[in-house]
Amino acid sequence: MKFPVPLEVSGVTKALQDAGYEAYLVGGCVRDLLLNRTPKDWDVTTNAKPEQIQAVFPDSFYENDFGTVGVKTGSEDSTLAIIEVTPYRTETGYSDKRRPDAVSFGDNLEEDLARRDFTINAIALDPSKGQLIDPYQGQKDIESQVLRTVGVPTDRFEEDALRLMRAVRLVAELEFALDTDTAAAIKEKGPNLAHISRERIRDEFLRILNSSQPMMALVLAQQLEILSYIAPDLTRGVGVDQNQAHSYDVFGHLMRALQHAADKGWSQDIRLAAVFHDVSKPETRRWSDEKKDWTFHGHEVVGSRVTRKALEDLKFSRETIERVTKLVRWHMFFSDPDQITLSAVRRMIRNVGEENIYDLLDLRICDRIGTGRPKEQPFRFRRYKAMVEEALRDPISVGMLKTDGSRLIEKFHVQPGPKIGFVLHALLEEVLEDPKRNAEEYLDTRTLELLALPEADLKTLGDSGKKRREDEEEREIKEILEKHHVG
């Protein structure tokens, strides 16, 4: 069987085979090839020992306890620049529920495949022959779209508890079903995640959030009772009904908001904010006899504090924590353009920061979709978005000129008064006509000519410049409104 293996990769396996060793592609890259996906990385396994691998590839490095040698290929493609080559190995003892206590290099491919996590990752490929080695029927599971462990599921999860999270991630990424025995073992061994460092939990959590189906993964994690070891605050929303504006409970709402961010391909920070934005609705929920409905006053304020603590627990960077908690804190901004002013929009921009305002708007879209409403940007929201763009736009003014009143007074000995305004507005009109004129040399020369005019003529030119500025302002704002389909 022929597979599209890059020359940089097949070159590594061929060099090892030419030197008298066995060499196979293994793990996720083989799985992806069988799924007609492009692998993100390429792993080679061999019966050669690390020093023998380095003898074949002088331009390589070996800096770990697991025998993995990094072979430099010289490729400009970052995914192919370094190919990792690892000797066959066996592992014993997993006292920390994560790493083997002892690693031994072996001579047997089947023994190496036996230590791997899931059947779909325990397939080896000899690219020179197109030959697949598949002792655990991983190809059958790929065809059936089922995720199951190699051997006894509880044994695999006892060895490495992070595999519990990896299982739900792979189910979501590949859209596979989870084998019944594997699912039962995940639920049984879930407490082992308590032994895993929060940094490793965070990294796998991010891989879930950045996948194409994060909602599927986190819902499955909740059903298998491991979400409480990942982000326990999220579980509090399960079964907590909301008000009439919502079709789902708090947990379901958060999951759908997150999924919309993933569907849009939005950033990791927006996804984090989406999954936490209503995290404190359970503790702020109160019944209103007046409204005959639930209220959640202040949930965004409380939620920002809970989000901060959750992200700190997961060892996120200070920058990420500040950015995400700010988005959670301000996600309930009032956005009715019929009742707010441009100055109110500017205050919101100051609250969240210019660099975050568009992410805040995207978070609001996720929030809306998460309620079960089909339309993500109704007219009022588009109008508010246009107001944000208008507020961020640099106003057209004489401040754009590379000269100012102080310069005129000092350089041309002009007395303070209306004359300065006339000159500056006349200069502005010329710069709006041709931006290349906004240079000190031209402006100084033109200023001398303007100052020589009778004051009445200068006033006429100044008024014309002022009118031109107002027309340009109106034109730019009209373009913004039309861009957002609210003009």
WOPERA-V915381 format. One record per residue. N is the residue number from 1. OMEGA is omega in whole degrees, 0 to 359 (999 if undefined). Layout:
BEGIN
((N | OMEGA) (N | OMEGA))
END
This chain:
BEGIN
((1 | 183) (2 | 179) (3 | 181) (4 | 180) (5 | 180) (6 | 181) (7 | 179) (8 | 182) (9 | 180) (10 | 177) (11 | 179) (12 | 180) (13 | 180) (14 | 180) (15 | 178) (16 | 180) (17 | 177) (18 | 179) (19 | 176) (20 | 182) (21 | 169) (22 | 178) (23 | 182) (24 | 164) (25 | 184) (26 | 173) (27 | 187) (28 | 182) (29 | 178) (30 | 176) (31 | 182) (32 | 177) (33 | 179) (34 | 178) (35 | 182) (36 | 175) (37 | 176) (38 | 180) (39 | 178) (40 | 175) (41 | 186) (42 | 180) (43 | 179) (44 | 174) (45 | 188) (46 | 174) (47 | 175) (48 | 178) (49 | 184) (50 | 181) (51 | 177) (52 | 176) (53 | 181) (54 | 176) (55 | 177) (56 | 183) (57 | 181) (58 | 179) (59 | 181) (60 | 180) (61 | 186) (62 | 189) (63 | 183) (64 | 182) (65 | 187) (66 | 174) (67 | 184) (68 | 179) (69 | 176) (70 | 181) (71 | 179) (72 | 183) (73 | 184) (74 | 181) (75 | 175) (76 | 176) (77 | 185) (78 | 180) (79 | 182) (80 | 184) (81 | 179) (82 | 176) (83 | 181) (84 | 180) (85 | 184) (86 | 176) (87 | 169) (88 | 179) (89 | 172) (90 | 184) (91 | 178) (92 | 176) (93 | 179) (94 | 188) (95 | 180) (96 | 179) (97 | 183) (98 | 185) (99 | 176) (100 | 177) (101 | 181) (102 | 178) (103 | 177) (104 | 177) (105 | 184) (106 | 180) (107 | 189) (108 | 181) (109 | 183) (110 | 178) (111 | 179) (112 | 180) (113 | 182) (114 | 182) (115 | 186) (116 | 191) (117 | 187) (118 | 184) (119 | 183) (120 | 177) (121 | 183) (122 | 178) (123 | 179) (124 | 181) (125 | 170) (126 | 186) (127 | 181) (128 | 181) (129 | 186) (130 | 185) (131 | 178) (132 | 174) (133 | 190) (134 | 185) (135 | 184) (136 | 175) (137 | 178) (138 | 178) (139 | 179) (140 | 179) (141 | 176) (142 | 179) (143 | 180) (144 | 182) (145 | 180) (146 | 175) (147 | 177) (148 | 182) (149 | 169) (150 | 179) (151 | 184) (152 | 185) (153 | 182) (154 | 178) (155 | 182) (156 | 182) (157 | 175) (158 | 179) (159 | 185) (160 | 184) (161 | 180) (162 | 176) (163 | 177) (164 | 178) (165 | 180) (166 | 179) (167 | 181) (168 | 177) (169 | 181) (170 | 177) (171 | 181) (172 | 182) (173 | 184) (174 | 185) (175 | 177) (176 | 170) (177 | 180) (178 | 178) (179 | 185) (180 | 180) (181 | 178) (182 | 178) (183 | 180) (184 | 180) (185 | 177) (186 | 180) (187 | 181) (188 | 186) (189 | 180) (190 | 181) (191 | 178) (192 | 179) (193 | 178) (194 | 180) (195 | 185) (196 | 181) (197 | 181) (198 | 177) (199 | 180) (200 | 175) (201 | 179) (202 | 183) (203 | 180) (204 | 176) (205 | 179) (206 | 177) (207 | 176) (208 | 182) (209 | 183) (210 | 177) (211 | 181) (212 | 183) (213 | 182) (214 | 179) (215 | 180) (216 | 182) (217 | 184) (218 | 175) (219 | 178) (220 | 178) (221 | 179) (222 | 180) (223 | 181) (224 | 173) (225 | 174) (226 | 180) (227 | 180) (228 | 177) (229 | 181) (230 | 179) (231 | 188) (232 | 181) (233 | 181) (234 | 184) (235 | 183) (236 | 182) (237 | 181) (238 | 177) (239 | 179) (240 | 181) (241 | 180) (242 | 180) (243 | 187) (244 | 180) (245 | 185) (246 | 178) (247 | 187) (248 | 173) (249 | 186) (250 | 181) (251 | 179) (252 | 178) (253 | 180) (254 | 181) (255 | 181) (256 | 175) (257 | 177) (258 | 183) (259 | 178) (260 | 177) (261 | 178) (262 | 179) (263 | 180) (264 | 182) (265 | 182) (266 | 192) (267 | 178) (268 | 181) (269 | 177) (270 | 179) (271 | 177) (272 | 180) (273 | 180) (274 | 184) (275 | 181) (276 | 194) (277 | 179) (278 | 187) (279 | 183) (280 | 174) (281 | 180) (282 | 184) (283 | 178) (284 | 183) (285 | 178) (286 | 178) (287 | 178) (288 | 177) (289 | 180) (290 | 182) (291 | 185) (292 | 184) (293 | 177) (294 | 173) (295 | 183) (296 | 185) (297 | 176) (298 | 183) (299 | 180) (300 | 179) (301 | 178) (302 | 182) (303 | 179) (304 | 178) (305 | 179) (306 | 179) (307 | 179) (308 | 182) (309 | 180) (310 | 181) (311 | 175) (312 | 178) (313 | 180) (314 | 174) (315 | 174) (316 | 179) (317 | 179) (318 | 181) (319 | 179) (320 | 181) (321 | 181) (322 | 184) (323 | 184) (324 | 180) (325 | 177) (326 | 178) (327 | 179) (328 | 183) (329 | 188) (330 | 186) (331 | 180) (332 | 182) (333 | 180) (334 | 190) (335 | 178) (336 | 184) (337 | 178) (338 | 185) (339 | 179) (340 | 181) (341 | 177) (342 | 179) (343 | 177) (344 | 177) (345 | 179) (346 | 178) (347 | 178) (348 | 178) (349 | 178) (350 | 181) (351 | 187) (352 | 181) (353 | 180) (354 | 184) (355 | 183) (356 | 191) (357 | 181) (358 | 174) (359 | 177) (360 | 178) (361 | 178) (362 | 176) (363 | 179) (364 | 177) (365 | 178) (366 | 180) (367 | 181) (368 | 180) (369 | 180) (370 | 178) (371 | 184) (372 | 177) (373 | 186) (374 | 186) (375 | 187) (376 | 182) (377 | 175) (378 | 185) (379 | 184) (380 | 179) (381 | 178) (382 | 179) (383 | 178) (384 | 179) (385 | 177) (386 | 178) (387 | 177) (388 | 180) (389 | 177) (390 | 180) (391 | 181) (392 | 184) (393 | 175) (394 | 181) (395 | 176) (396 | 182) (397 | 178) (398 | 177) (399 | 178) (400 | 185) (401 | 177) (402 | 171) (403 | 180) (404 | 183) (405 | 180) (406 | 179) (407 | 179) (408 | 181) (409 | 185) (410 | 188) (411 | 186) (412 | 176) (413 | 178) (414 | 178) (415 | 176) (416 | 180) (417 | 183) (418 | 184) (419 | 180) (420 | 179) (421 | 179) (422 | 181) (423 | 184) (424 | 179) (425 | 176) (426 | 177) (427 | 181) (428 | 180) (429 | 181) (430 | 180) (431 | 176) (432 | 178) (433 | 181) (434 | 183) (435 | 180) (436 | 180) (437 | 182) (438 | 178) (439 | 186) (440 | 184) (441 | 180) (442 | 183) (443 | 179) (444 | 180) (445 | 182) (446 | 178) (447 | 178) (448 | 180) (449 | 181) (450 | 181) (451 | 180) (452 | 182) (453 | 171) (454 | 186) (455 | 180) (456 | 178) (457 | 180) (458 | 179) (459 | 179) (460 | 178) (461 | 180) (462 | 179) (463 | 178) (464 | 178) (465 | 180) (466 | 178) (467 | 179) (468 | 179) (469 | 181) (470 | 179) (471 | 179) (472 | 177) (473 | 182) (474 | 180) (475 | 181) (476 | 180) (477 | 178) (478 | 178) (479 | 179) (480 | 181) (481 | 180) (482 | 179) (483 | 181) (484 | 177) (485 | 177) (486 | 183) (487 | 999))
END
